[in-house]
């Protein structure tokens, strides 16, 4: 026999199921973000594989990453920075996907 506690929890979750689901607009936004990240990663891998001089490409990437570190003390909070250096983001607290303007990792990768 299941007891009264189960019945109350079951009623509560059935009536408030929307609190356990993401809003539909949030799901679409997350999917776009993941698609964008996947595209940037794929473009980066293609650039690496197409390079005639992998060492020069590596040096260019490292120099760009060091410049970002100097200009942005919070560089570890940008998801595309982690794509660039091959690391994993450390927290859910992110400032954004990419840096603004000429510091854009996506733009840098597209120009490799």
C-alpha positions in Angstrom: 0.0 0.0 0.0 1.3 3.4 -0.9 0.2 5.7 1.8 -1.0 9.3 1.9 2.4 10.9 1.2 2.6 9.3 -2.2 -0.9 10.5 -3.0 -0.1 14.1 -2.0 3.2 14.1 -4.0 1.4 12.6 -7.0 -1.4 15.2 -6.9 1.2 18.0 -6.6 3.4 16.9 -9.4 0.4 16.2 -11.7 -1.1 19.6 -11.1 2.3 21.5 -11.3 4.0 19.5 -14.0 4.9 22.7 -15.9 7.4 23.6 -13.2 9.5 20.5 -14.2 9.5 21.4 -17.9 11.4 24.1 -19.7 9.4 26.8 -21.5 9.2 26.1 -25.2 11.0 29.3 -26.2 13.9 28.4 -23.8 14.2 24.9 -25.5 14.4 26.5 -28.9 17.0 29.0 -27.6 19.1 26.2 -26.0 19.0 24.2 -29.2 20.1 27.2 -31.3 23.0 27.8 -28.9 24.1 24.1 -29.1 23.8 24.2 -32.9 25.9 27.3 -33.0 28.6 25.8 -30.7 28.6 22.6 -32.8 29.1 24.6 -36.0 32.0 26.6 -34.5 33.6 23.4 -33.3 33.1 21.8 -36.7 34.6 24.8 -38.5 37.6 24.8 -36.2 38.3 21.0 -36.8 38.0 21.5 -40.6 40.5 24.4 -40.4 42.9 22.3 -38.4 42.6 19.3 -40.8 43.0 21.6 -43.9 46.1 23.3 -42.6 49.3 22.9 -44.5 51.3 24.1 -41.5 49.7 22.8 -38.2 52.5 24.3 -36.1 51.9 27.8 -37.5 48.2 27.4 -37.0 48.7 26.2 -33.4 50.9 29.3 -32.7 48.3 31.6 -34.2 45.6 30.1 -32.0 47.8 30.3 -28.8 48.7 34.0 -29.6 45.0 34.8 -30.0 44.0 33.0 -26.8 46.7 34.9 -24.9 45.5 38.2 -26.3 42.0 37.3 -25.1 43.3 36.5 -21.6 45.0 39.9 -21.4 41.9 41.9 -22.5 39.2 39.9 -20.7 40.0 38.9 -17.0 36.8 36.8 -17.1 37.8 35.0 -20.3 37.1 31.6 -18.7 33.3 32.5 -18.7 33.0 32.6 -22.5 32.1 29.3 -24.0 33.8 29.9 -27.4 37.1 30.5 -25.6 36.9 26.9 -24.4 36.3 25.7 -27.9 39.4 27.6 -29.0 41.7 26.1 -26.4 40.1 22.7 -26.2 39.0 22.9 -22.5 35.7 22.4 -20.7 33.8 25.4 -19.3 34.1 25.4 -15.5 30.7 26.7 -14.6 27.2 27.4 -15.7 27.8 31.1 -14.9 28.8 32.3 -18.4 29.1 35.9 -19.7 28.2 34.7 -23.2 29.2 32.5 -26.0 31.7 34.7 -27.7 33.7 37.9 -27.3 32.5 41.1 -29.0 33.8 42.6 -32.3 37.3 41.8 -33.5 37.8 39.6 -30.5 35.2 37.1 -31.7 36.5 33.5 -31.5 33.9 32.5 -34.2 35.3 35.2 -36.6 38.9 34.2 -35.8 38.1 30.5 -36.6 36.3 31.4 -39.8 39.3 33.3 -40.9 41.8 30.5 -40.3 
